[in-house]
Amino acid sequence: MRSLALAAFAAAALVSAAAAGGSGSAPEPKGLWTGPIPGYTPSTLKGAAVIDVAAAGSLVDHGGAVFIDVTEPDHKPAALPPTALWRPQHRSIPGAVWFPGAAPGDLPPMQEDVLKKRVETLTGGDKAKPVVAFCHPTAGGAGTWASGS
């Protein structure tokens, strides 16, 4: 199970996690990020920890963390004929909870309330429980850390 979870995580988050603090690292924003989503992950985030694939793998191995996938849903390719069947697939870390549309830092108040309540339910109200937000490489790393802020 560990290798499957790590492989899924590496495929889903390697670009944004590897960019954290590395070459091309973004500066930490003041407040919530409301700019474009594609981009690098900052080295630091106030009130959060920026982790790499190894740290995330350790959290998967030891359990107890809540993994939140903030990747947007796939869109039907424009080149696909309107009559063609299209079945999007969402691949993620096993056990992760998918919150499509949760990446921007400027969520509408109702959506923000839903997200907060869901996270509170998933953590059992334990504010010390690790929560790992991540997105897929094609989504850009900024979506991950913007939702974490």
N, C-alpha and C positions, 0 to 999 in steps of 0.2 A: 504494500500500500504506500509506503514511504516513497519508493522510486516513482510510482505513478503520480503521486501528488507533487513531488518535486519536478518531474518532467512537465506536468501541466503548468506548474507555477513558472518554471523557466520559460516555457513557450509563451505564457501569458504576460509575464512582467519583466523579462530580462532586459529589454531596452530601457524602460523607465527606471528600474532598480539599478542597473549598471551605470546609468547616467547620474545617479544620485551622488553628488559630491565629486564627481569625476570631471573629465574634460567636457566642457559645455554645460556645466551645472548652472542652473538659473539662480539668480539672487532671491532671497526670501522676500515675499511680498509683505507690504504693510497691510494688515487686515486680511480680508477674504480676497482671493484671486477672482477677478471678473474679466480677465482678458481672454485671448484665444487659448483653446485647450491644448493643441499639439505643442509640445515643448519638453525641455529637460526638467528634471526634478531638482529642487534646491538641496543643498547639503544639510540645512537645518530648517526646522519649522517650529515656531513658538508653540509650546504645549504638546508637541508630538515628537516622535523619534522617526527619522528616515532610516529604513532598513534595506539591506540587500537580500539577494536570493538565499544566501546561506542562513541568515537570521530568520527569514520567513520559513525556510525549510525546518529549522529547529522548532519554530512555533507549531508547524504542522506535526512534527514528530512527537512533541510533548503534549499536544492538545491544549484546550483551554482558551485559545484565541478565536475571535470571530473574524472571518475573512469576508470582506465586502467587495464584490466585483462591481465597479462603476462604469464598465464598458457599455457604450451605446449599442442598441440592437443593430444587426446588419440591415442594410437597405437593399431592396431588389435591384440588381444591376440594370442600368439604363439600356444596355445592349440586349438584354433578355426580352424576347417578344412578349407582348402582353398576355398571350394565351399560354405561354410556357409555365409549367409548374415550377415553383421555387419554394424550397423548404429551407429556410435559414437554420443554422445550427449554432447554438451558443456553447462553446467549450470553455471550461473554467476549472479552477482548483476544486477537487472533490470536497463537498461540504460547504463551499462558499455560497453566500447569499447574493443574488443578483439584484442590484438597484439601478436599472437603466435610467439615465437622465439625472443621476445624483452627483455627477462630477462638478458642474459649475458651482462657484462659491456664492452665487446670487440666486438661489432657489426661491421660487415663490413661497410666501409664508406657509401656505397649506401643505406644500410638498416638503418643506423643511420640517414641519411638525410631524408629518408621517414618517420621515426618515429618522428623526430623533426618537420617536416612540418605538419604532421597529428596532433600532439599535439598543434602546433600553430593555426591550423584551429579550433580544438575543443575548445580552450580557447579564440578564437577570438583575439589572440595576446596579451591578458591580462596576463602579467607575475605574477600578484598578485592573479590570480584565482587558487584555490587549485586543485592540481592534485594528485590523490591517486592511486598509483600502488599497485596491490595485485596479489597473486596467490592462488591456491588451496592448502590445507594442504598436499596433496600427492606430490605436486611439490617442497615442501621445502621452507622455508621462505627466503632463500638467493636470490632466483630469484626475489622476490619482491623488496627488497632494492637495489639489484645490478642495476636494471633498473632505480630506483629512483636516483641513484648517477650519 
